[in-house]
Amino acid sequence: MTSAPHRLRLETAIKALFEDREPAAATALLREDARLKPPTYGKTWEGAESVRRLLGFAACNIDKLVYTHIYWDGPHAAFQFIATVGGKELSGVDLVTLDDAGRIAEIEIVARPPKTVALLGERMGASLRQDPFFAAMASQTATPAGTQP
């Protein structure tokens, strides 16, 4: 069972991240092996540093976001939101799972409509391409032509 202080700390941190664009509190709650499942990419990102950067990019690339409802079931929280991206409406839910210590183990984001999610994906992709951390990660996983992986 997630304690009331853990719930309040997470709610405050998630709201600050997206509503106020203040990522420090939310990213401080990430476990080292935290996972992020974004709606813009068919991959699960793993590791606190990747997740921290991606959450920051999302906060910067979403024009406005307001949480309308928060639901709890044990260590699982659902943050329902409405947002705008490039003047287009986006709605969805951030599904957050906490560990026993109240740290973020996983975030899965479900959003619609697809065209606005795609626009957000384009914006996020541009942020990733400009970030040295992700550029280094891409160069490490790239296999030169004519070689075996």
C-alpha positions as CSV (number, residue, x, y, z in Angstrom):
1,M,0.0,0.0,0.0
2,T,1.3,3.4,-0.9
3,S,1.4,5.8,2.0
4,A,-0.3,9.2,1.9
5,P,3.0,11.1,2.0
6,H,4.3,9.1,-1.0
7,R,1.1,9.9,-2.9
8,L,1.2,13.6,-2.1
9,R,4.9,13.8,-3.0
10,L,4.2,12.2,-6.4
11,E,1.2,14.2,-7.2
12,T,3.0,17.5,-6.3
13,A,6.1,16.4,-8.4
14,I,4.2,15.3,-11.5
15,K,2.0,18.5,-11.5
16,A,5.2,20.6,-11.1
17,L,6.8,18.8,-14.0
18,F,4.1,19.4,-16.6
19,E,2.0,22.2,-15.3
20,D,4.9,24.4,-14.1
21,R,7.8,22.9,-16.1
22,E,9.8,22.3,-13.0
23,P,11.3,18.8,-13.4
24,A,13.5,18.5,-10.4
25,A,11.0,17.0,-7.9
26,A,9.7,14.4,-10.3
27,T,13.1,13.4,-11.6
28,A,14.4,13.1,-8.1
29,L,11.8,10.4,-7.5
30,L,13.1,8.2,-10.3
31,R,14.6,4.8,-9.5
32,E,17.9,4.1,-11.2
33,D,16.1,1.4,-13.3
34,A,13.0,3.5,-14.0
35,R,11.1,2.8,-17.2
36,L,9.2,5.1,-19.5
37,K,6.7,4.0,-22.1
38,P,5.8,7.0,-24.2
39,P,2.9,7.2,-26.7
40,T,5.3,8.6,-29.4
41,Y,7.7,5.7,-29.6
42,G,7.2,2.0,-29.6
43,K,10.0,1.3,-27.2
44,T,10.4,1.2,-23.4
45,W,13.1,3.6,-22.3
46,E,15.1,2.4,-19.3
47,G,17.3,4.1,-16.8
48,A,16.9,7.2,-14.7
49,E,19.0,9.5,-17.0
50,S,17.1,8.6,-20.1
51,V,13.7,9.0,-18.4
52,R,14.8,12.2,-16.8
53,R,15.8,13.8,-20.1
54,L,12.7,12.5,-21.9
55,L,10.3,13.9,-19.3
56,G,12.1,17.2,-19.5
57,F,11.7,17.2,-23.3
58,A,8.0,16.3,-23.0
59,A,7.5,19.2,-20.6
60,C,9.1,21.6,-23.0
61,N,7.4,20.3,-26.1
62,I,3.9,20.3,-24.7
63,D,2.5,23.9,-24.9
64,K,0.2,23.5,-22.0
65,L,-0.9,20.6,-19.8
66,V,-3.5,20.5,-17.0
67,Y,-4.3,17.4,-14.8
68,T,-8.0,17.0,-14.4
69,H,-8.2,13.8,-12.3
70,I,-5.9,11.6,-10.3
71,Y,-6.8,8.0,-9.4
72,W,-5.0,5.6,-7.0
73,D,-5.0,1.9,-6.7
74,G,-2.3,0.7,-4.3
75,P,1.1,1.7,-5.8
76,H,-0.5,2.7,-9.1
77,A,-1.6,6.2,-10.0
78,A,-3.4,7.5,-13.1
79,F,-3.1,11.2,-13.9
80,Q,-5.7,12.2,-16.4
81,F,-4.8,15.3,-18.5
82,I,-5.7,17.6,-21.2
83,A,-3.0,19.4,-23.1
84,T,-2.2,21.4,-26.3
85,V,0.6,20.7,-28.7
86,G,1.1,23.1,-31.6
87,G,-2.4,24.5,-31.0
88,K,-4.0,21.0,-31.2
89,E,-5.7,19.3,-28.3
90,L,-4.3,16.2,-26.7
91,S,-5.8,14.1,-23.9
92,G,-4.6,11.1,-22.0
93,V,-3.4,9.5,-18.9
94,D,0.0,9.1,-17.2
95,L,0.1,5.7,-15.5
96,V,2.7,5.8,-12.7
97,T,3.9,2.8,-10.6
98,L,5.7,3.4,-7.4
99,D,8.0,1.0,-5.5
100,D,7.7,0.3,-1.8
101,A,9.9,3.3,-1.0
102,G,7.7,5.7,-3.0
103,R,10.1,6.0,-6.0
104,I,8.9,6.0,-9.6
105,A,9.5,2.5,-11.1
106,E,7.5,3.0,-14.3
107,I,5.6,5.7,-16.3
108,E,3.4,4.7,-19.2
109,I,1.7,7.5,-21.1
110,V,-1.4,6.9,-23.2
111,A,-2.7,9.8,-25.3
112,R,-4.9,10.7,-28.2
113,P,-5.7,11.8,-30.9
114,P,-3.1,10.1,-33.1
115,K,-2.3,13.2,-35.2
116,T,-1.5,15.2,-32.1
117,V,0.6,12.4,-30.7
118,A,2.5,12.3,-34.0
119,L,3.1,16.0,-33.8
120,L,4.5,15.6,-30.3
121,G,6.6,12.7,-31.5
122,E,8.1,15.0,-34.2
123,R,8.9,17.6,-31.6
124,M,10.4,15.0,-29.2
125,G,12.5,13.5,-32.0
126,A,14.0,16.9,-32.7
127,S,14.9,17.3,-29.0
128,L,16.5,13.8,-28.9
129,R,18.6,14.5,-32.1
130,Q,20.0,17.7,-30.5
131,D,20.8,16.1,-27.1
132,P,24.4,14.8,-26.6
133,F,23.4,12.0,-24.3
134,F,21.0,10.5,-26.9
135,A,23.4,11.2,-29.7
136,A,26.1,9.2,-27.8
137,M,23.7,6.4,-27.2
138,A,22.7,6.3,-30.9
139,S,26.4,6.1,-32.0
140,Q,27.0,3.3,-29.5
141,T,24.2,1.2,-30.9
142,A,24.8,1.9,-34.6
143,T,26.5,-0.9,-36.5
144,P,28.9,0.3,-39.3
145,A,28.0,-1.0,-42.8
146,G,29.5,-4.3,-43.6
147,T,30.0,-5.4,-40.0
148,Q,28.2,-7.9,-37.8
149,P,26.3,-6.5,-34.8
